[in-house]
């Protein structure tokens, strides 16, 4: 008989109007890497929160290491050896890497924190896990990828026997993901059990032993990874077959709409490019290449030190995001929670946030017009919600991304900038976003797309500008795309 470390029985979690989990029965074997897959809203995040004590189940039981619980508290969960790495970081920005790793478990000399001892142990942990990171640096001075690695190190340092990883590789490059997979293999050798949640299905087949599927709050099936194909897995997840192909928009690419010449600021060094009407222009490069900083400058969120931008034949010099929106440029940022939407507001309030002036008369919002706009985008983007009055913080990651999209689309911008548009989003939602992008360019809009997913970048872009260390590293047209060449270009200025 297999050694079962976790078994849940008939777990349910109900919210007003929503069955987040509906009679889930599920088990995990000791020492395995077990993937949980499902579309956004399938119940994965709720399931994690119940295991970590963040949420209480409405009914059902949790059995861990042979002992049964009606619910877990966060303290109980930690004492049982359960750790979690969420998509959203729980780091203290102005503390060092070492201080974050030992936060809440500080090494002390009497009542004084022993920083030297923590730094020494942090260095040893990095060496053991094959990670090259400066433990003295403040976390706020690290890129997103390295912040994720610190989260991983923090969980590993607790000597947890059961680690839940929620989209841990979403912000990581190919090279960093390889380092991370080595960490997982090391943990597996030490008989640590891992629940691995990822929308990158290729990772499931590369690193996991078994995979389970959730759909609409229900447990569907568990399979050994070697006994299921990617196509079969997707069908279980979405209840239908999806094409592996990227949609091809039916439109004619027009004249140059946006021209950027020799743009510079603290993170961008002499970048020039052109965007044509009806085009999807992809930006490739490694994490830290300056792609996000470039588009933030164009949008008006970051300062421009020198260079010129011409938009619709006129000089364009944005000083704030309001200038970008006023000119007709919208940004869907990489960090949807921190920059894309206001989590404490409703779906309705977020969608109309940037167009309140346009839908108001004498400073009074026209409710009929507001309702029409909100209902239109909830329907068009297939936002899963019981009501437009649902708080955005209560939505799944994929549906939060759709609200960010709706907010940008409501402004009716000519240029839409998508920064990592499908990060942390399931395969079904990805298809919806790809189809939406095609509809936008067919309607005459132009798109700038930053993506660290090579197949997405190649599959969706009409041209690709590659950046390296804040500079142009080259440009490729369709027919010239090659993953190896793209990676070489992305590394050329390092």
Protein Blocks (a to p, Z undefined) as FASTA:
>chain_A
ZZdfbdcehiacddehiafbghiacdddehiacdddddehilmmmmmmmmnopaccfbdc
ddeehiacfbdcfklmmmnopacddfbdcbdfkbcfklmmmgoiaccehjaccfklmmmm
mmmmmmmnopacdfkbcfklpcfklmmmmmmmmmmmnopabdcdehkllmpcfklmmmmm
mmmmmmmmnopacddddfblklmmmmmmbdcddeehiafbdcdfklccfklmmmmmnopa
cdfbdcdddddddddfbdcehiacfkbghiaddddehiacddeddehilmmmmmmmmnop
accfbdcddeehiacddfbfklmmmnopacddfblmlmmpcfkbcfklmmmmmmmmmmpg
ehiacfklmmmmmmmmmmmnopacfbfkbcfklpcfklmmmmmmmmmmmnopabdcdehk
lgoiafklmmmmmmmmmmmmmnopacddddfbfklmmmmpmbdcddeehiafbdcdehja
cfklmmmmmmmmZZ
